[in-house]
């Protein structure tokens, strides 16, 4: 046991101090967005909005995410990642606090759009900062550490949010959300000022290549949007499947979903370190991750045994653990060819687009063709994602491009 623990700790060695600070800031920020999981409940219970209204508000949420990712990338290339992160965190804090005072449908649509517009400017800026402060050989593990922070934040946030709602009502939730973003700003100001740090992997491109003319990157973005649509079903249609088809309680659903975060927290970093040292390419690993994630839906139609839900969750979790870190690393590697903010913004936008279409499409399919047929369609989308990644792999091999 001591040897296992020692080997686990060793997987974190070699990461720069700045990357650890970025992970802490991301943890504070993501734990602070605890209002998001409870948004639909707040809108229906406290503001008496209809489900149709909630659907439009979630569309405004997704559109704000797309616009924010694009704007964040543009501003990162213009004024630098540090200023963008600082502005995003601080302004988001005040916007979260203000959101509680919006009670009409139109005002809330506008409000949530503005919150996500400013909040998601942080993502491309953070990825560029991560690229600058990571040693080249540690890029994928640095991304994995940030993912651990995000997962911890998403795990702790809803639990803390539930306690806050019980003791302080939804009003307290908006205040805490805003304050945590402001705290993250203070941490950023004190530990990551550019004058106090020297980037470890500075990339200067004299004639930057536009991401829009980078064929391999565009194929990659198409695959990632499809992967996002597939993956997001686990946070929209899948909980309904657990409850309506397999009659799981909310506690059982929570434990099953929590298993995902626990496995990622314990096993992702050692797995990524092992895969980094293997002969596998990033494109090959992303392809494998997409296949596993697709299979996690297909197995659900093979038996009515309730244990298959655990099998499906395990397949999805392993697929996610492989696909996400190496897709991040691939995007950062391609970004060295041109404007890094533009590249990382488009990478973020691919998942924001999945948010716009994924949740709604899944719900519509479940309503019209049932769960079983929906899982077949989702599996086919995962298959299409895998085909695009295979094409990308072959294209890069034929051009002798580093994968």
Protein Blocks (a to p, Z undefined) as FASTA:
>chain_A
ZZmmmmmmmmmgoiafklmmmmmmmmmmmmmmmmmmmmmmmmmmmnopafklmmmmmmmm
mmmmmmmmmmmmmmmmmnopklmmmmmmmmmmmmmmmmmmpcbfklmmmmmmmmmmmmmm
mmmmmmmmmmmmpcfklmmmmmmmmmmmmmmmmmmmmmmmmmmmmmnojmlmmmmmmmmm
mmmmmmmmmmmgfklpccfbdcddfbacdfklmmklmmmmmmmmmmmmmmmmmmmmmmmm
mmmmnopafklmmmmmmmmmmmmmmmmmmmmmmmmmmmbdfklmmmmmmmmmmmmmmmmm
mpccfklmmmmmmmmmmmmmmmmmmmmmmmmmmmmmmcfklmmmmmmmmmmmmmmmmmmm
mmmmmmmnojklmmmmmmmmmmmmmmmmmmmmmmmmmnopaZZ
